[in-house]
């Protein structure tokens, strides 16, 4: 029984929900990279390698944030603040995941994907968590580059090169990240204020943050049209992007007029579904166009 509980704690350290979203966008990048089937080897080992790296970064984030996690209502039940695991055990786990990831990507996929994945890991686990998170209210904007990398990693896993279409996917996730996370930051403002993390609502207030969410959402709607304008996708994707974007924009406008803490969490949850549906629409459109032979 104790062994099972221990594995659950290790599993929780990997932030599985976040990793699932990361792996999902990476797999979409793989499938969009080529007209047909990307191949079993890059799909399997690219997915595993990127997933293991994301899990490693999540564990390091847990270790580095364990002090502030113990003081925040959202995170105080995590394994490290609860004393279920030691930092040494967690770091050992992170190193094992990282080494497995890099070996898998370097030897079975390609070195470019391994290098880019490692850079993303360092960007999130070290640069964002150690420095940016505590240095500037624009932390999530700058640090969002690491979180936006998975579609590019997936693309390079299949093709061995960085393509302009992959960078469009990167741009979508990069612009999506601030309104997604700032909605959560508004709802959890007291937590961040308590531990001295300069999230935008803490440093500039909720009203200012709501304005920025609206501005970024407008920019996001515009950016999501680019795959259609570039010829990367067709009308199926465009229609989906416009409907989803219209809903996100409606939420952002409503959020600007709402002073409560319930709507920000609604927007936060919607934004996750938004990104997943948007990327599914890219896939459907991609294979529909191939079927038509366009």
C-alpha positions in Angstrom: 0.0 0.0 0.0 2.8 2.3 0.9 4.5 1.6 -2.4 1.4 2.5 -4.4 1.0 5.8 -2.5 4.7 6.6 -3.2 4.2 6.1 -6.9 1.2 8.3 -6.9 3.2 11.1 -5.3 5.9 10.8 -8.0 3.2 10.8 -10.6 1.7 14.0 -9.1 5.1 15.7 -9.3 5.0 15.4 -13.1 1.9 17.6 -13.3 0.1 15.1 -15.6 -2.6 17.4 -16.8 -0.1 20.0 -18.0 2.1 17.3 -19.6 -1.0 15.9 -21.4 -1.6 19.3 -23.0 2.1 19.7 -23.9 2.3 16.2 -25.4 -1.0 16.8 -27.3 0.3 19.9 -29.0 3.5 18.2 -29.8 1.7 15.2 -31.4 -0.4 17.7 -33.5 2.9 19.2 -34.6 4.1 15.8 -35.7 1.0 15.0 -37.6 0.8 18.4 -39.4 4.5 18.2 -40.4 3.9 15.7 -43.3 1.1 15.0 -45.7 0.6 11.4 -44.5 1.6 9.2 -41.6 4.7 10.6 -39.8 6.1 7.2 -39.1 5.9 5.0 -36.0 9.4 5.7 -34.7 9.3 9.5 -34.5 5.7 9.5 -33.4 6.3 7.0 -30.6 9.7 8.0 -29.3 9.2 11.7 -30.1 6.0 11.7 -28.0 7.7 9.7 -25.1 10.8 11.8 -25.2 9.0 15.2 -25.2 6.6 13.9 -22.5 9.5 12.7 -20.3 11.2 16.1 -20.6 8.1 17.9 -19.7 7.6 15.7 -16.7 11.2 16.3 -15.7 10.7 20.1 -15.9 7.5 19.8 -13.8 9.4 17.9 -11.1 12.2 20.5 -11.0 9.5 23.2 -10.8 8.0 21.4 -7.8 11.3 21.3 -6.0 12.2 24.9 -6.7 8.7 26.1 -5.7 8.3 23.9 -2.7 8.7 26.7 -0.2 6.1 29.0 -1.7 3.9 26.0 -2.6 3.6 25.3 1.2 2.0 28.7 1.7 -0.4 28.7 -1.2 -3.9 27.2 -0.8 -3.8 25.9 -4.4 -0.5 24.0 -3.9 0.0 23.3 -0.2 -1.3 19.7 -0.7 1.5 18.8 -3.2 3.8 15.9 -2.2 6.8 18.1 -1.3 5.1 20.6 1.0 3.3 17.6 2.6 6.6 15.9 3.3 5.6 12.8 1.3 8.8 13.0 -0.7 12.2 14.6 -0.1 13.8 17.1 -2.4 16.6 14.7 -3.0 14.3 12.0 -4.2 12.4 14.4 -6.4 15.5 15.7 -8.0 16.8 12.2 -8.6 13.5 11.4 -10.3 13.8 14.6 -12.4 17.3 13.7 -13.5 16.3 10.1 -14.5 13.4 11.5 -16.6 15.7 14.0 -18.2 18.4 11.5 -19.1 15.9 9.0 -20.5 14.3 11.8 -22.5 17.5 13.1 -24.0 18.9 9.6 -24.9 15.6 8.7 -26.5 15.4 11.9 -28.6 19.0 12.1 -29.5 19.5 8.4 -30.5 16.0 7.4 -31.8 14.6 10.7 -33.1 17.2 13.4 -34.0 19.7 15.7 -32.2 17.9 18.9 -33.2 14.7 17.8 -31.3 16.8 16.7 -28.3 18.6 20.1 -28.2 15.4 22.1 -28.6 13.6 20.0 -26.0 16.5 20.4 -23.5 16.5 24.2 -24.1 12.7 24.2 -23.4 13.2 22.2 -20.2 15.8 24.7 -19.0 13.7 27.6 -20.0 10.8 26.5 -17.9 12.4 24.7 -15.0 15.2 27.1 -14.4 14.9 30.4 -16.2 11.2 30.9 -15.6 10.9 29.3 -12.2 14.1 30.6 -10.7 14.3 34.1 -12.2 11.4 35.3 -14.3 8.7 34.2 -12.0 10.1 36.4 -9.2 11.6 39.2 -11.3 8.8 40.7 -13.4 5.0 40.8 -13.8 5.7 39.9 -17.4 7.0 36.5 -16.3 4.4 34.5 -17.9 4.7 36.4 -21.2 8.5 35.9 -21.5 8.5 32.4 -19.9 5.6 31.4 -22.2 8.1 30.7 -25.0 9.1 27.4 -23.3 5.5 26.3 -23.0 4.8 27.2 -26.6 7.7 25.0 -27.9 6.0 21.6 -28.0 4.4 21.9 -31.5 7.8 22.9 -32.9 9.4 20.0 -31.1 6.9 17.6 -32.6 7.5 19.1 -36.0 11.3 18.7 -35.8 10.9 15.2 -34.5 9.4 14.2 -37.8 11.2 16.4 -40.3 14.5 17.3 -38.5 14.0 21.0 -39.3 12.1 24.0 -38.1 9.4 25.1 -40.5 7.5 28.4 -40.7 4.2 26.5 -40.2 5.6 25.1 -36.9 6.5 28.6 -35.9 2.8 29.6 -36.5 1.8 26.9 -34.1 4.4 28.3 -31.6 3.0 31.8 -32.0 -0.6 30.6 -31.3 0.4 28.9 -28.0 2.7 31.8 -27.1 -0.1 34.4 -27.5 -2.7 32.1 -25.8 -0.6 31.6 -22.7 -0.9 35.1 -21.0 -4.8 35.3 -21.1 -5.0 31.7 -20.1 -2.7 32.1 -17.1 -3.7 35.6 -16.1 -7.3 34.5 -15.6 -6.0 31.9 -13.0 -3.8 34.6 -11.5 -6.8 36.9 -10.9 -8.6 34.0 -9.1 -5.5 33.2 -7.1 -4.3 36.7 -6.5 -4.2 36.4 -2.7 -2.0 33.3 -2.9 0.6 35.0 -5.2 0.5 38.2 -3.0 1.1 36.1 0.1 4.3 34.6 -1.2 5.6 37.7 -3.0 5.3 36.5 -6.6 4.8 39.5 -8.8 2.0 38.2 -11.0 0.3 41.0 -13.0 -2.8 41.2 -10.7 -0.6 41.6 -7.7 1.6 44.4 -9.2 -1.0 46.2 -11.3 -4.3 45.1 -10.0 -7.2 43.0 -11.3 -8.7 45.8 -13.5 -5.4 46.3 -15.4 -5.0 42.5 -15.8 -8.5 42.2 -17.2 -7.7 44.8 -19.8 -4.5 43.0 -20.8 -6.5 39.7 -21.1 -8.9 41.4 -23.5 -6.0 42.9 -25.5 -4.2 39.5 -25.7 -7.4 37.8 -26.6 -8.0 40.2 -29.6 -4.4 39.5 -30.7 -5.0 35.7 -30.3 -8.0 35.8 -32.5 -6.0 37.6 -35.2 -3.0 35.3 -34.9 -5.2 32.2 -35.2 -6.3 33.4 -38.6 -2.7 33.2 -39.9 -2.7 29.4 -40.6 -5.6 30.0 -43.0 -4.0 33.1 -44.6 -0.7 31.3 -45.1 -2.3 28.3 -46.8 -1.5 25.9 -43.9 -5.1 25.2 -43.3 -8.6 25.6 -44.9 -12.1 26.6 -44.1 -12.8 23.9 -41.5 -10.0 25.3 -39.3 -10.9 29.0 -40.1 -14.6 28.5 -39.1 -13.6 26.8 -35.9 -11.0 29.4 -35.1 -13.5 32.2 -35.6 -16.2 30.6 -33.5 -13.8 29.7 -30.7 -12.2 33.1 -30.9 -15.5 34.8 -30.7 -16.4 32.9 -27.6 -13.0 33.7 -26.0 -13.4 37.3 -26.9 -16.9 37.4 -25.4 -15.5 35.9 -22.2 -12.7 38.5 -22.1 -15.2 41.4 -22.5 -17.4 39.9 -19.8 -14.4 39.4 -17.6 -13.5 43.1 -18.0 -16.9 44.1 -16.5 -17.0 41.4 -13.8 -15.2 42.0 -10.5 -15.9 38.5 -9.1 -13.5 35.5 -8.8 -15.7 32.8 -10.3 -15.6 34.0 -13.9 -11.8 34.1 -14.1 -11.7 30.3 -13.3 -14.4 29.7 -16.0 -12.2 31.6 -18.5 -9.2 29.6 -17.4 -10.9 26.3 -17.9 -12.4 27.4 -21.2 -9.0 28.5 -22.5 -7.7 24.9 -22.1 -10.6 23.5 -24.1 -10.1 26.3 -26.6 -6.6 25.3 -27.4 -7.3 21.6 -27.7 -10.3 22.1 -30.0 -8.4 24.6 -32.1 -5.5 22.1 -32.6 -8.0 19.3 -33.3 -9.5 21.5 -36.0 -6.1 21.9 -37.5 -5.7 18.2 -37.7 -9.2 17.6 -39.2 -8.6 20.3 -41.8 -5.1 18.9 -42.6 -6.3 15.4 -43.4 -9.5 16.6 -45.1 -7.3 18.7 -47.5 -5.1 15.7 -48.1 -8.1 13.5 -48.9 -9.3 16.1 -51.5 -5.8 16.1 -53.0 -5.5 19.8 -52.7 
